[in-house]
Amino acid sequence: MRGFENWITGLDVSRDGKLIAAGDGATVRIWELGTALSDPEAYSRTGGELATLGDQRTAIHCVAFSPDG
């Protein structure tokens, strides 16, 4: 997975299988899994990454999508 400086400490796939979230203790990144197939040009620019949440003041040990969306 691109963009992490540390070991990934949390990983989850959305219930519909379209998104994946991963955290490395300080940063959470969210990717769209289908981007490579649906829009190869966009994927080459972004790697499918939708968002980066960083500068956390506490360590991230787990990431999870809400079951109800």
MDAnalysis code that builds the backbone (N, CA, C; Angstrom):
import MDAnalysis as mda
import numpy as np

u = mda.Universe.empty(207, n_residues=69, atom_resindex=np.repeat(np.arange(69), 3), trajectory=True)
u.add_TopologyAttr("name", ["N", "CA", "C"] * 69)
u.add_TopologyAttr("resid", np.arange(1, 70))
u.add_TopologyAttr("resname", ["MET", "ARG", "GLY", "PHE", "GLU", "ASN", "TRP", "ILE", "THR", "GLY", "LEU", "ASP", "VAL", "SER", "ARG", "ASP", "GLY", "LYS", "LEU", "ILE", "ALA", "ALA", "GLY", "ASP", "GLY", "ALA", "THR", "VAL", "ARG", "ILE", "TRP", "GLU", "LEU", "GLY", "THR", "ALA", "LEU", "SER", "ASP", "PRO", "GLU", "ALA", "TYR", "SER", "ARG", "THR", "GLY", "GLY", "GLU", "LEU", "ALA", "THR", "LEU", "GLY", "ASP", "GLN", "ARG", "THR", "ALA", "ILE", "HIS", "CYS", "VAL", "ALA", "PHE", "SER", "PRO", "ASP", "GLY"])
u.atoms.positions = np.array([
    [0.843, -1.171, 0.000],
    [0.000, 0.000, 0.000],
    [0.891, 1.239, 0.000],
    [0.546, 2.169, -0.830],
    [1.351, 3.377, -0.980],
    [1.146, 4.368, 0.166],
    [2.199, 5.143, 0.438],
    [2.067, 6.314, 1.283],
    [2.309, 6.134, 2.763],
    [2.483, 4.928, 3.226],
    [2.688, 4.733, 4.652],
    [4.170, 4.748, 4.991],
    [4.490, 5.350, 6.123],
    [5.872, 5.388, 6.583],
    [6.133, 4.320, 7.638],
    [5.063, 3.780, 8.227],
    [5.174, 2.792, 9.295],
    [4.379, 1.541, 8.929],
    [4.440, 0.535, 9.776],
    [3.664, -0.684, 9.600],
    [2.181, -0.356, 9.673],
    [1.372, -1.015, 8.888],
    [-0.077, -0.834, 8.931],
    [-0.605, -1.522, 10.186],
    [-1.351, -0.755, 11.004],
    [-1.864, -1.277, 12.269],
    [-3.360, -1.563, 12.220],
    [-4.040, -1.117, 11.186],
    [-5.468, -1.371, 11.058],
    [-5.879, -1.378, 9.601],
    [-6.828, -2.254, 9.256],
    [-7.271, -2.385, 7.879],
    [-8.728, -2.851, 7.884],
    [-9.547, -2.283, 7.004],
    [-10.940, -2.710, 6.890],
    [-11.422, -2.482, 5.465],
    [-12.343, -3.323, 5.032],
    [-12.997, -3.198, 3.728],
    [-14.461, -2.861, 3.996],
    [-14.993, -1.903, 3.238],
    [-16.395, -1.518, 3.420],
    [-17.311, -2.695, 3.122],
    [-18.492, -2.645, 3.680],
    [-19.455, -3.737, 3.545],
    [-19.786, -4.052, 2.084],
    [-19.833, -3.012, 1.233],
    [-20.143, -3.222, -0.187],
    [-18.918, -3.612, -1.012],
    [-17.739, -3.656, -0.370],
    [-16.521, -4.074, -1.050],
    [-15.908, -3.033, -1.968],
    [-16.380, -1.794, -1.896],
    [-15.887, -0.747, -2.796],
    [-14.740, 0.065, -2.215],
    [-14.609, 0.106, -0.898],
    [-13.592, 0.935, -0.254],
    [-12.738, 0.101, 0.679],
    [-11.492, 0.541, 0.851],
    [-10.601, -0.052, 1.832],
    [-9.971, 1.086, 2.623],
    [-9.853, 0.914, 3.924],
    [-9.219, 1.900, 4.793],
    [-8.078, 1.215, 5.530],
    [-6.974, 1.936, 5.675],
    [-5.824, 1.394, 6.397],
    [-5.181, 2.507, 7.200],
    [-4.655, 2.157, 8.368],
    [-3.974, 3.122, 9.221],
    [-2.622, 2.589, 9.642],
    [-1.674, 3.506, 9.811],
    [-0.318, 3.100, 10.184],
    [0.109, 3.627, 11.548],
    [-0.827, 3.992, 12.383],
    [-0.490, 4.516, 13.698],
    [-0.606, 6.018, 13.771],
    [-0.439, 6.716, 12.640],
    [-0.533, 8.173, 12.616],
    [-1.406, 8.695, 11.480],
    [-1.622, 7.890, 10.462],
    [-2.355, 8.314, 9.272],
    [-3.346, 7.239, 8.857],
    [-4.525, 7.668, 8.392],
    [-5.504, 6.752, 7.804],
    [-5.663, 7.137, 6.339],
    [-5.634, 6.162, 5.465],
    [-5.836, 6.388, 4.035],
    [-7.008, 5.534, 3.571],
    [-7.804, 6.104, 2.651],
    [-8.976, 5.404, 2.123],
    [-8.836, 5.317, 0.606],
    [-9.043, 4.110, 0.082],
    [-8.951, 3.875, -1.359],
    [-10.259, 3.335, -1.893],
    [-10.518, 3.609, -3.166],
    [-11.633, 3.009, -3.887],
    [-11.079, 1.811, -4.648],
    [-11.583, 0.634, -4.361],
    [-11.010, -0.586, -4.931],
    [-11.246, -0.735, -6.427],
    [-12.340, -0.242, -6.963],
    [-12.650, -0.442, -8.368],
    [-12.048, 0.569, -9.320],
    [-11.322, 1.561, -8.842],
    [-10.814, 2.630, -9.698],
    [-9.900, 2.113, -10.798],
    [-9.067, 1.151, -10.510],
    [-8.112, 0.650, -11.507],
    [-8.825, 0.111, -12.735],
    [-9.974, -0.505, -12.540],
    [-10.712, -1.070, -13.665],
    [-11.624, -0.052, -14.341],
    [-12.280, 0.796, -13.539],
    [-13.266, 1.710, -14.107],
    [-12.651, 2.957, -14.720],
    [-11.498, 3.406, -14.196],
    [-10.871, 4.630, -14.698],
    [-9.347, 4.525, -14.555],
    [-8.699, 3.774, -15.449],
    [-7.251, 3.550, -15.337],
    [-6.427, 4.834, -15.303],
    [-6.861, 5.879, -16.018],
    [-6.120, 7.141, -16.026],
    [-6.144, 7.794, -14.642],
    [-7.307, 7.835, -14.012],
    [-7.417, 8.396, -12.663],
    [-6.606, 7.568, -11.678],
    [-6.645, 6.262, -11.844],
    [-5.882, 5.390, -10.947],
    [-4.390, 5.667, -11.055],
    [-3.900, 5.908, -12.251],
    [-2.469, 6.166, -12.416],
    [-2.053, 7.468, -11.734],
    [-2.981, 8.433, -11.611],
    [-2.679, 9.702, -10.932],
    [-2.785, 9.590, -9.419],
    [-3.781, 8.861, -8.933],
    [-4.086, 8.851, -7.501],
    [-3.799, 7.528, -6.814],
    [-3.609, 6.472, -7.576],
    [-3.472, 5.155, -6.983],
    [-4.771, 4.682, -6.369],
    [-5.884, 5.329, -6.731],
    [-7.181, 4.974, -6.194],
    [-7.481, 5.599, -4.845],
    [-6.528, 6.378, -4.326],
    [-6.709, 6.972, -2.996],
    [-7.745, 8.087, -3.028],
    [-8.717, 8.007, -2.121],
    [-9.772, 9.010, -2.018],
    [-9.471, 10.059, -0.959],
    [-8.870, 9.638, 0.148],
    [-8.651, 10.575, 1.260],
    [-7.476, 10.137, 2.113],
    [-6.840, 11.122, 2.734],
    [-5.799, 10.891, 3.726],
    [-6.144, 11.707, 4.957],
    [-6.212, 11.036, 6.080],
    [-6.484, 11.696, 7.348],
    [-5.226, 11.570, 8.184],
    [-4.584, 12.700, 8.474],
    [-3.321, 12.640, 9.189],
    [-3.262, 13.591, 10.355],
    [-2.073, 13.741, 10.886],
    [-1.804, 14.619, 12.023],
    [-2.636, 14.237, 13.232],
    [-2.807, 12.945, 13.448],
    [-3.553, 12.487, 14.615],
    [-2.706, 12.695, 15.865],
    [-3.320, 13.120, 16.928],
    [-2.591, 13.371, 18.180],
    [-2.488, 12.122, 19.038],
    [-3.288, 11.130, 18.726],
    [-3.200, 9.853, 19.422],
    [-2.965, 8.761, 18.395],
    [-2.397, 7.671, 18.839],
    [-2.061, 6.576, 17.933],
    [-3.327, 5.899, 17.405],
    [-3.291, 5.499, 16.148],
    [-4.396, 4.773, 15.521],
    [-4.069, 3.286, 15.605],
    [-4.932, 2.541, 16.273],
    [-4.710, 1.108, 16.425],
    [-5.677, 0.283, 15.592],
    [-6.774, 0.904, 15.158],
    [-7.816, 0.161, 14.465],
    [-8.571, 1.114, 13.538],
    [-9.009, 0.633, 12.399],
    [-9.897, 1.390, 11.520],
    [-11.098, 0.501, 11.205],
    [-12.261, 1.103, 11.028],
    [-13.461, 0.314, 10.725],
    [-14.484, 1.183, 10.034],
    [-15.185, 0.591, 9.078],
    [-16.323, 1.233, 8.453],
    [-17.553, 0.925, 9.301],
    [-18.450, 1.870, 9.395],
    [-19.712, 1.655, 10.105],
    [-20.551, 0.661, 9.312],
    [-21.156, -0.313, 9.969],
    [-21.956, -1.301, 9.235],
    [-23.152, -0.718, 8.503],
    [-23.636, 0.442, 8.961],
    [-24.800, 1.045, 8.301],
    [-24.415, 2.135, 7.311],
    [-23.140, 2.195, 6.981],
    [-22.690, 3.145, 5.974],
    [-22.202, 4.395, 6.552],
])
